[in-house]
Amino acid sequence: MINHICMNIDGAIRNAKDLKGCVTVEGCTLNTVAEIREWLNSQKAKGRRVLPFGYCKGFDFVKGCPGHETREECDEHEAICKIASAICEEEKTCQQWCGVYTECKAYQEAKKIYEERKKK
């Protein structure tokens, strides 16, 4: 069983100084404690308790990673997410965390591209 790590929002707010320069939102790196806390509080206001550190299929913003049976499943999801990020028209405004939600329009398109590449 593979489990991805995630970050507890309350803990991150308490330790925001340690995250300076490590968080990028809409292409901008957050460099102050105030910016980081503001963004984390906005995530908390959406009902989220944890945030993913990477691509995790089926991620739950309250419980975290659901667990994955195989490394191949994780690798495939990550590859699709990278394609989706490259083609996402909503990259700067997307609040769906493209790469986490598989119902994302860009993810669905990326999955088709991935499958075609896999056939070759």
Secondary structure, DSSP 4 states (H G I P E B T S, - for coil): -B---EEEHHHHHHTGGGGTTTEEETTEEE-SHHHHHHHHHHHHHTT--EEESS--TT-BTTTB---BS-HHHHHHHHHHHHHHHHH-TTTTT--STBTTBTTSHHHHHHHHHHHHHHH-
